[in-house]
């Protein structure tokens, strides 16, 4: 095998190994749509409704953007709610390695909601910054609807399971990563240099070093040439 095909094969092998390493080390995220039975305390009495809830987590800086979605409307109003009359918010319960809640909010209704019609909740979002490392679950919590000076509170009563599980690293630990697949460390090792996995890395490193030396040599030659020309003058 000639030199060029051999180097091409080595680089291809290095890329394949790097891709395999990413796949093997990337933490898993698990999301599922969960039916939540909401019991709502409204100004006109109790209401109930079941809505499938979807929760997603997207890496954002040192934390995650958490988005909660309702696939069906909950509660209703005896009168029409005009555009912008209803403002929703909710909590997401943390479990597993972390605890507490994440508050999620969203925009007011963009269109009028007819009377006695299930109120469709727009997507709500908030920021979660990990305080503990490990697998963290996200479960639908209390939904609050404010409209026309009144407040409706809807609480899950069927002990729903988590809609999302993320494997996270506490912010103080320098977590990184993107998408709903949570955190994972990449880049340099503890010594601040790229980790070596075999001859392929050495080949790439030597190639880079060789290019640097070549540039330095060319610069030195040019400087010496100009200096000699000045001396002759």
Backbone as CSV, one residue per row, in Angstrom:
resi,resn,N_x,N_y,N_z,CA_x,CA_y,CA_z,C_x,C_y,C_z
1,UNK,0.858,-1.188,0.000,0.000,0.000,0.000,0.892,1.236,0.000
2,UNK,0.627,2.208,-0.912,1.436,3.412,-0.981,1.196,4.286,0.235
3,UNK,2.035,5.343,0.347,1.967,6.204,1.536,0.641,6.940,1.635
4,UNK,0.129,7.496,0.509,-1.110,8.300,0.563,-2.323,7.472,0.977
5,UNK,-2.592,6.294,0.324,-3.727,5.471,0.773,-3.596,5.044,2.220
6,UNK,-2.332,4.772,2.679,-2.146,4.334,4.064,-2.554,5.439,5.024
7,UNK,-2.129,6.683,4.737,-2.492,7.791,5.616,-3.997,8.041,5.600
8,UNK,-4.622,7.887,4.429,-6.069,8.057,4.330,-6.792,7.031,5.185
9,UNK,-6.321,5.786,5.149,-6.933,4.725,5.948,-6.779,4.996,7.435
10,UNK,-5.591,5.508,7.831,-5.347,5.806,9.241,-6.288,6.886,9.728
11,UNK,-6.438,7.956,8.937,-7.335,9.052,9.325,-8.773,8.578,9.398
12,UNK,-9.183,7.718,8.453,-10.546,7.179,8.473,-10.772,6.345,9.728
13,UNK,-9.766,5.559,10.099,-9.887,4.747,11.316,-10.002,5.628,12.541
14,UNK,-9.219,6.723,12.575,-9.269,7.639,13.721,-10.652,8.252,13.849
15,UNK,-11.243,8.666,12.716,-12.575,9.260,12.744,-13.610,8.262,13.224
16,UNK,-13.481,7.007,12.760,-14.429,5.974,13.173,-14.331,5.699,14.656
17,UNK,-13.084,5.632,15.167,-12.891,5.397,16.599,-13.440,6.534,17.427
18,UNK,-13.230,7.780,16.976,-13.736,8.939,17.715,-15.250,8.923,17.753
19,UNK,-15.885,8.592,16.608,-17.339,8.522,16.566,-17.869,7.453,17.485
20,UNK,-17.207,6.305,17.531,-17.640,5.220,18.415,-17.522,5.627,19.867
21,UNK,-16.444,6.365,20.201,-16.254,6.801,21.587,-17.368,7.731,22.019
22,UNK,-17.787,8.639,21.123,-18.871,9.556,21.450,-20.161,8.795,21.704
23,UNK,-20.445,7.816,20.860,-21.668,7.036,21.013,-21.659,6.239,22.304
24,UNK,-20.483,5.731,22.679,-20.403,4.898,23.875,-20.478,5.714,25.155
25,UNK,-19.981,6.962,25.122,-19.910,7.740,26.352,-21.057,8.726,26.512
26,UNK,-21.854,8.976,25.455,-22.935,9.948,25.555,-24.004,9.446,26.514
27,UNK,-24.332,10.235,27.562,-25.351,9.822,28.519,-26.714,9.756,27.854
28,UNK,-27.541,8.847,28.318,-28.853,8.664,27.711,-29.882,9.558,28.380
29,UNK,-30.874,9.978,27.584,-32.024,10.711,28.104,-33.258,9.910,27.730
30,UNK,-34.217,9.868,28.627,-35.426,9.100,28.355,-36.641,9.999,28.541
31,UNK,-37.464,10.105,27.512,-38.673,10.926,27.582,-39.875,10.088,27.173
32,UNK,-40.999,10.346,27.808,-42.222,9.638,27.460,-43.411,10.540,27.744
33,UNK,-44.485,10.331,27.024,-45.713,11.096,27.251,-46.516,10.391,28.344
34,UNK,-46.885,11.144,29.392,-47.572,10.569,30.545,-48.952,11.200,30.692
35,UNK,-49.968,10.370,30.885,-51.321,10.872,31.132,-51.421,11.386,32.570
36,UNK,-51.826,12.641,32.703,-51.949,13.259,34.025,-53.415,13.608,34.276
37,UNK,-53.928,13.109,35.407,-55.309,13.394,35.796,-55.323,14.638,36.682
38,UNK,-55.740,15.758,36.110,-55.774,17.013,36.848,-57.126,17.209,37.526
39,UNK,-57.086,17.537,38.807,-58.260,17.972,39.544,-58.097,19.474,39.765
40,UNK,-59.016,20.245,39.238,-58.885,21.700,39.251,-59.887,22.359,40.195
41,UNK,-59.389,23.299,40.974,-60.245,24.117,41.823,-60.472,25.438,41.103
42,UNK,-61.699,25.628,40.610,-62.033,26.807,39.834,-62.984,27.710,40.617
43,UNK,-63.159,28.952,40.181,-64.081,29.863,40.864,-65.534,29.377,40.855
44,UNK,-65.845,28.456,39.943,-67.235,27.973,39.870,-67.362,26.525,40.322
45,UNK,-66.313,26.015,40.973,-66.388,24.651,41.470,-65.308,23.762,40.902
46,UNK,-65.255,22.511,41.366,-64.199,21.592,40.913,-64.421,21.097,39.480
47,UNK,-63.319,20.937,38.767,-63.320,20.385,37.407,-62.222,19.333,37.339
48,UNK,-62.320,18.436,36.399,-61.271,17.431,36.221,-61.055,17.167,34.742
49,UNK,-59.851,16.800,34.405,-59.519,16.488,33.018,-58.220,15.699,32.993
50,UNK,-58.101,14.844,31.990,-56.876,14.065,31.791,-56.180,14.585,30.541
51,UNK,-54.901,14.912,30.685,-54.145,15.388,29.527,-52.797,14.687,29.454
52,UNK,-52.403,14.226,28.270,-51.051,13.677,28.092,-50.034,14.820,28.219
53,UNK,-49.013,14.612,29.029,-47.993,15.634,29.265,-46.647,15.171,28.719
54,UNK,-46.007,16.082,27.998,-44.689,15.819,27.425,-43.715,16.848,27.993
55,UNK,-42.574,16.406,28.493,-41.550,17.307,29.017,-40.240,17.035,28.282
56,UNK,-39.621,18.111,27.790,-38.349,17.988,27.077,-37.289,18.832,27.766
57,UNK,-36.022,18.400,27.660,-34.906,19.143,28.221,-33.837,19.368,27.172
58,UNK,-33.439,20.626,26.968,-32.416,20.968,25.984,-31.288,21.698,26.693
59,UNK,-30.038,21.258,26.489,-28.889,21.869,27.148,-28.803,23.344,26.805
60,UNK,-28.602,24.175,27.819,-28.487,25.620,27.627,-27.495,26.165,28.649
61,UNK,-26.275,26.475,28.205,-25.255,26.953,29.122,-24.916,25.902,30.164
62,UNK,-24.960,26.292,31.438,-24.659,25.357,32.513,-25.900,24.614,32.993
63,UNK,-27.047,24.878,32.354,-28.292,24.226,32.759,-29.050,23.657,31.581
64,UNK,-30.366,23.545,31.748,-31.232,22.979,30.717,-32.487,23.829,30.576
65,UNK,-32.952,23.981,29.361,-34.248,24.599,29.131,-35.285,23.486,29.172
66,UNK,-36.198,23.573,30.128,-37.237,22.561,30.302,-38.539,23.068,29.697
67,UNK,-39.125,22.284,28.807,-40.382,22.672,28.151,-41.458,21.630,28.445
68,UNK,-42.588,22.106,28.934,-43.717,21.242,29.305,-44.859,21.487,28.326
69,UNK,-45.399,20.412,27.753,-46.451,20.530,26.747,-47.695,19.736,27.141
70,UNK,-48.855,20.326,26.894,-50.140,19.660,27.104,-50.720,19.276,25.754
71,UNK,-51.167,18.032,25.619,-51.745,17.592,24.351,-53.264,17.739,24.322
72,UNK,-53.858,17.985,25.487,-55.298,18.230,25.559,-55.559,19.375,26.517
73,UNK,-56.691,20.053,26.333,-57.043,21.154,27.202,-57.485,20.670,28.572
74,UNK,-57.353,21.552,29.572,-57.802,21.231,30.921,-58.665,22.382,31.422
75,UNK,-59.576,22.091,32.320,-60.496,23.063,32.890,-61.272,23.781,31.781
76,UNK,-62.057,24.772,32.137,-62.828,25.545,31.170,-63.342,26.799,31.859
77,UNK,-63.917,27.697,31.085,-64.450,28.944,31.631,-65.916,29.085,31.230
78,UNK,-66.782,29.570,32.144,-68.193,29.745,31.798,-68.414,30.919,30.850
79,UNK,-67.388,31.763,30.696,-67.483,32.897,29.772,-66.292,32.862,28.827
80,UNK,-66.432,33.524,27.708,-65.331,33.564,26.751,-64.134,34.301,27.333
81,UNK,-62.958,33.752,27.088,-61.721,34.413,27.484,-61.119,35.057,26.238
82,UNK,-61.080,36.383,26.251,-60.531,37.087,25.095,-59.042,36.858,24.933
83,UNK,-58.523,37.310,23.808,-57.091,37.159,23.525,-56.275,37.814,24.637
84,UNK,-55.327,37.066,25.191,-54.448,37.583,26.228,-55.052,37.605,27.623
85,UNK,-56.249,37.039,27.793,-56.924,37.093,29.094,-56.469,35.999,30.054
86,UNK,-55.838,34.956,29.548,-55.473,33.805,30.375,-53.947,33.622,30.394
87,UNK,-53.367,33.539,31.586,-51.925,33.344,31.728,-51.653,32.078,32.536
88,UNK,-50.965,31.095,31.948,-50.684,29.837,32.656,-49.271,29.785,33.227
89,UNK,-49.090,28.967,34.240,-47.762,28.636,34.773,-47.887,27.271,35.435
90,UNK,-46.770,26.632,35.685,-46.814,25.294,36.283,-45.496,25.003,36.979
91,UNK,-45.485,23.924,37.715,-44.248,23.448,38.337,-43.939,22.048,37.807
92,UNK,-42.661,21.749,37.733,-42.185,20.421,37.354,-41.438,19.865,38.553
93,UNK,-41.839,18.707,39.014,-41.245,18.105,40.210,-39.981,17.325,39.851
94,UNK,-38.896,17.622,40.584,-37.637,16.903,40.369,-37.569,15.682,41.269
95,UNK,-36.919,14.641,40.784,-36.746,13.427,41.566,-35.439,12.756,41.210
96,UNK,-35.164,11.635,41.817,-33.912,10.930,41.551,-32.761,11.585,42.287
97,UNK,-31.718,11.970,41.545,-30.524,12.533,42.153,-30.720,13.943,42.678
98,UNK,-31.724,14.658,42.211,-31.966,16.031,42.626,-33.379,16.151,43.181
99,UNK,-33.677,17.265,43.825,-35.007,17.458,44.398,-35.432,18.904,44.234
100,UNK,-36.708,19.174,44.521,-37.235,20.519,44.373,-38.160,20.612,43.177
101,UNK,-38.393,21.821,42.703,-39.270,22.037,41.556,-38.651,23.040,40.596
102,UNK,-39.106,22.969,39.364,-38.733,23.948,38.344,-40.005,24.661,37.917
103,UNK,-40.008,25.993,37.971,-41.179,26.741,37.544,-41.110,26.976,36.045
104,UNK,-42.209,26.696,35.357,-42.278,26.923,33.915,-43.422,27.892,33.630
105,UNK,-43.185,28.810,32.729,-44.183,29.817,32.390,-44.308,29.935,30.875
106,UNK,-45.327,30.645,30.442,-45.539,30.815,29.010,-46.368,32.051,28.713
107,UNK,-46.592,32.268,27.442,-47.340,33.442,27.006,-48.831,33.264,27.250
108,UNK,-49.547,34.378,27.298,-51.006,34.341,27.426,-51.612,33.772,26.145
109,UNK,-52.882,33.409,26.218,-53.549,32.816,25.047,-53.518,33.785,23.871
110,UNK,-53.184,33.271,22.706,-53.036,34.093,21.510,-54.338,34.251,20.740
111,UNK,-55.338,33.493,21.128,-56.656,33.600,20.488,-57.728,33.459,21.556
112,UNK,-58.914,33.968,21.267,-60.015,33.882,22.220,-60.396,32.426,22.483
113,UNK,-60.763,32.135,23.732,-61.186,30.784,24.106,-62.686,30.817,24.380
114,UNK,-63.483,30.100,23.579,-64.941,30.127,23.759,-65.360,29.628,25.136
115,UNK,-66.523,30.041,25.576,-67.057,29.602,26.871,-67.271,28.096,26.883
116,UNK,-67.072,27.490,28.054,-67.295,26.049,28.271,-66.493,25.169,27.313
117,UNK,-65.320,25.634,26.960,-64.423,24.892,26.077,-63.132,24.579,26.836
118,UNK,-62.626,23.345,26.753,-61.369,23.021,27.436,-60.269,24.023,27.082
119,UNK,-59.609,24.541,28.087,-58.571,25.543,27.879,-57.274,24.864,27.454
120,UNK,-56.830,25.156,26.241,-55.571,24.602,25.727,-54.415,25.441,26.255
121,UNK,-53.499,24.784,26.936,-52.345,25.461,27.508,-51.194,25.479,26.503
122,UNK,-50.637,26.672,26.258,-49.461,26.754,25.399,-48.262,26.119,26.101
123,UNK,-47.229,25.805,25.331,-46.010,25.244,25.930,-45.456,26.197,26.985
124,UNK,-45.050,25.627,28.106,-44.448,26.402,29.184,-42.985,26.000,29.325
125,UNK,-42.135,26.955,29.624,-40.715,26.634,29.729,-40.062,27.353,30.905
126,UNK,-38.955,26.781,31.382,-38.189,27.348,32.478,-36.778,26.792,32.431
127,UNK,-35.935,27.236,33.345,-34.527,26.825,33.364,-34.232,25.955,34.582
128,UNK,-33.563,24.851,34.328,-33.130,23.955,35.409,-31.614,23.925,35.428
129,UNK,-31.032,24.263,36.591,-29.588,24.182,36.779,-29.292,23.074,37.788
130,UNK,-28.636,22.002,37.372,-28.386,20.863,38.269,-27.585,21.259,39.505
131,UNK,-28.051,20.812,40.658,-27.303,20.987,41.905,-26.691,19.667,42.362
132,UNK,-27.158,18.573,41.786,-26.626,17.248,42.093,-26.331,16.534,40.771
133,UNK,-25.392,15.631,40.800,-25.054,14.855,39.609,-25.732,13.490,39.659
134,UNK,-26.154,13.000,38.498,-26.811,11.700,38.421,-28.050,11.764,37.560
135,UNK,-28.882,10.756,37.668,-30.119,10.699,36.884,-31.208,11.483,37.618
136,UNK,-31.776,12.468,36.927,-32.806,13.326,37.498,-34.098,13.138,36.707
137,UNK,-35.205,12.965,37.428,-36.504,12.791,36.769,-37.306,14.086,36.834
138,UNK,-38.170,14.274,35.839,-39.011,15.462,35.743,-40.463,15.009,35.597
139,UNK,-41.298,15.397,36.557,-42.689,14.943,36.606,-43.627,16.142,36.671
140,UNK,-44.752,16.038,35.969,-45.737,17.122,35.962,-46.189,17.454,37.373
141,UNK,-46.194,18.766,37.694,-46.652,19.233,38.994,-47.922,20.057,38.864
142,UNK,-48.071,21.045,39.714,-49.286,21.854,39.767,-49.359,22.850,38.604
143,UNK,-50.530,22.965,38.018,-50.804,23.924,36.954,-51.654,25.060,37.527
144,UNK,-51.273,26.295,37.244,-52.027,27.461,37.706,-52.479,28.289,36.512
145,UNK,-53.762,28.615,36.475,-54.325,29.414,35.386,-54.936,30.681,35.974
146,UNK,-54.435,31.828,35.517,-54.987,33.109,35.960,-55.740,33.758,34.808
147,UNK,-57.003,34.105,35.062,-57.830,34.691,34.008,-58.919,35.566,34.621
148,UNK,-59.089,36.760,34.068,-60.153,37.684,34.481,-60.164,37.914,35.995
149,UNK,-58.991,38.031,36.587,-58.897,38.301,38.008,-59.122,37.100,38.902
150,UNK,-59.216,35.914,38.325,-59.430,34.695,39.111,-58.238,33.755,38.943
151,UNK,-58.130,32.801,39.864,-57.048,31.813,39.807,-57.616,30.408,39.900
152,UNK,-57.214,29.561,38.960,-57.601,28.151,38.963,-56.344,27.314,39.195
153,UNK,-56.410,26.405,40.144,-55.271,25.547,40.466,-55.609,24.097,40.148
154,UNK,-54.778,23.473,39.321,-54.997,22.084,38.904,-53.845,21.214,39.425
155,UNK,-54.200,20.182,40.172,-53.206,19.315,40.804,-53.319,17.882,40.299
156,UNK,-52.208,17.249,39.916,-52.246,15.832,39.511,-52.681,14.960,40.687
157,UNK,-53.595,14.037,40.437,-54.089,13.171,41.512,-53.818,11.694,41.273
158,UNK,-53.230,11.371,40.137,-53.023,9.952,39.822,-51.568,9.525,39.981
159,UNK,-50.788,10.313,40.741,-49.360,10.004,40.936,-48.680,9.651,39.615
160,UNK,-48.667,10.593,38.669,-48.079,10.295,37.356,-46.593,10.001,37.456
161,UNK,-46.113,9.184,36.548,-44.682,8.898,36.492,-43.940,10.018,35.795
162,UNK,-42.618,9.980,35.813,-41.815,11.018,35.160,-42.053,11.058,33.649
163,UNK,-42.065,12.273,33.112,-42.149,12.446,31.665,-40.773,12.535,31.035
164,UNK,-39.741,12.774,31.856,-38.382,12.937,31.339,-37.373,12.503,32.397
165,UNK,-36.313,11.834,31.942,-35.181,11.490,32.802,-33.898,11.937,32.115
166,UNK,-33.083,12.712,32.816,-31.816,13.187,32.275,-30.674,12.748,33.187
167,UNK,-29.541,12.422,32.593,-28.333,12.119,33.353,-27.494,13.391,33.342
168,UNK,-27.433,14.093,34.476,-26.835,15.417,34.508,-25.592,15.463,35.396
169,UNK,-24.832,16.540,35.234,-23.687,16.832,36.082,-23.923,18.177,36.731
170,UNK,-23.691,18.289,38.031,-23.897,19.544,38.746,-23.112,20.664,38.089
171,UNK,-23.695,21.859,38.097,-23.074,23.001,37.424,-21.678,23.278,37.948
172,UNK,-21.455,23.064,39.239,-20.135,23.304,39.813,-19.103,22.326,39.302
173,UNK,-19.586,21.222,38.698,-18.667,20.216,38.180,-18.314,20.438,36.732
174,UNK,-18.814,21.548,36.136,-18.453,21.861,34.758,-19.127,20.959,33.760
175,UNK,-20.458,20.763,33.877,-21.156,19.895,32.939,-21.169,20.508,31.561
176,UNK,-21.253,19.656,30.544,-21.349,20.115,29.174,-22.159,19.134,28.387
177,UNK,-22.425,19.459,27.104,-23.242,18.579,26.278,-24.370,19.371,25.685
178,UNK,-25.203,18.776,24.827,-26.301,19.493,24.215,-27.454,18.563,23.947
179,UNK,-28.602,19.209,23.624,-29.784,18.434,23.329,-30.335,17.789,24.561
180,UNK,-31.370,16.933,24.341,-31.994,16.270,25.466,-31.157,15.127,25.988
181,UNK,-29.980,14.884,25.381,-29.131,13.805,25.847,-28.199,14.259,26.958
182,UNK,-28.506,15.339,27.639,-27.863,15.752,28.872,-26.385,16.036,28.738
183,UNK,-25.704,15.855,29.930,-24.327,16.304,29.998,-23.345,15.188,29.730
184,UNK,-22.096,15.606,29.497,-21.031,14.641,29.286,-19.778,15.418,29.010
185,UNK,-18.631,14.973,29.522,-17.408,15.740,29.351,-16.747,15.371,28.038
186,UNK,-16.246,16.402,27.350,-15.524,16.197,26.110,-14.331,17.124,26.116
187,UNK,-13.421,16.959,25.163,-12.329,17.906,25.012,-11.041,17.373,25.581
188,UNK,-10.499,18.039,26.619,-9.168,17.724,27.106,-9.201,16.847,28.329
189,UNK,-8.051,16.159,28.611,-7.950,15.361,29.820,-7.420,16.228,30.957
190,UNK,-7.132,15.624,32.116,-6.735,16.399,33.288,-5.443,17.162,33.077
191,UNK,-4.634,16.765,32.137,-3.371,17.458,31.892,-3.514,18.625,30.948
192,UNK,-4.732,18.841,30.393,-4.948,19.954,29.495,-4.553,19.660,28.067
193,UNK,-4.207,18.402,27.727,-3.845,18.031,26.367,-4.846,17.022,25.857
194,UNK,-4.952,16.956,24.539,-5.883,16.010,23.944,-5.476,14.589,24.276
195,UNK,-6.420,13.731,24.683,-6.074,12.343,25.011,-5.637,11.581,23.775
196,UNK,-4.648,10.679,23.949,-4.170,9.858,22.844,-4.747,8.463,22.970
197,UNK,-5.226,7.953,21.845,-5.816,6.620,21.863,-5.020,5.628,21.030
198,UNK,-3.978,6.063,20.351,-3.206,5.122,19.559,-2.383,5.812,18.499
199,UNK,-1.842,5.057,17.547,-0.979,5.611,16.494,-1.668,6.679,15.669
200,UNK,-2.979,6.571,15.507,-3.689,7.544,14.681,-3.510,8.946,15.238
201,UNK,-3.653,9.089,16.568,-3.499,10.391,17.193,-2.068,10.895,17.035
202,UNK,-1.098,9.993,17.187,0.298,10.374,17.040,0.556,10.866,15.630
203,UNK,-0.053,10.204,14.635,0.110,10.590,13.240,-0.410,12.003,13.010
204,UNK,-1.617,12.288,13.535,-2.204,13.616,13.365,-1.361,14.660,14.085
205,UNK,-0.917,14.324,15.321,-0.111,15.267,16.095,1.204,15.583,15.390
206,UNK,1.848,14.548,14.838,3.111,14.759,14.143,2.899,15.601,12.893
207,UNK,1.782,15.360,12.204,1.488,16.148,11.011,1.329,17.615,11.349
208,UNK,0.620,17.897,12.449,0.432,19.285,12.882,1.759,19.919,13.278
209,UNK,2.579,19.151,14.037,3.881,19.646,14.467,4.776,19.923,13.267
210,UNK,4.737,19.016,12.295,5.558,19.200,11.106,5.192,20.474,10.369
211,UNK,3.897,20.767,10.246,3.456,21.985,9.579,3.928,23.214,10.315
212,UNK,3.902,23.163,11.659,4.348,24.304,12.456,5.830,24.565,12.268
213,UNK,6.624,23.485,12.291,8.071,23.618,12.109,8.383,24.158,10.728
214,UNK,7.658,23.688,9.719,7.876,24.143,8.343,7.631,25.636,8.229
215,UNK,6.531,26.112,8.844,6.221,27.538,8.802,7.291,28.343,9.519
216,UNK,7.734,27.828,10.677,8.760,28.534,11.436,10.059,28.599,10.642
217,UNK,10.404,27.493,9.958,11.620,27.469,9.156,11.565,28.446,8.002
218,UNK,10.409,28.523,7.346,10.254,29.444,6.223,10.379,30.882,6.690
219,UNK,9.787,31.180,7.847,9.863,32.542,8.390,11.308,32.901,8.727
220,UNK,12.040,31.928,9.317,13.436,32.186,9.679,14.292,32.420,8.449
221,UNK,14.079,31.631,7.404,14.845,31.786,6.169,14.597,33.147,5.550
222,UNK,13.306,33.568,5.538,12.960,34.856,4.963,13.630,35.989,5.741
223,UNK,13.653,35.880,7.058,14.251,36.915,7.904,15.762,37.002,7.649
224,UNK,16.435,35.832,7.548,17.878,35.816,7.307,18.212,36.392,5.934
225,UNK,17.382,36.067,4.921,17.613,36.567,3.566,17.541,38.087,3.543
226,UNK,16.499,38.626,4.184,16.346,40.079,4.205,17.497,40.752,4.954
227,UNK,17.984,40.090,6.037,19.068,40.649,6.807,20.352,40.706,5.976
228,UNK,20.639,39.632,5.199,21.833,39.598,4.355,21.780,40.658,3.281
229,UNK,20.577,40.858,2.701,20.427,41.861,1.639,20.687,43.253,2.199
230,UNK,20.224,43.489,3.436,20.440,44.811,4.069,21.920,45.035,4.318
231,UNK,22.612,43.948,4.777,24.045,44.060,5.079,24.846,44.388,3.817
232,UNK,24.457,43.769,2.673,25.180,44.007,1.406,25.029,45.442,0.952
233,UNK,23.819,45.986,1.197,23.589,47.356,0.779,24.455,48.325,1.606
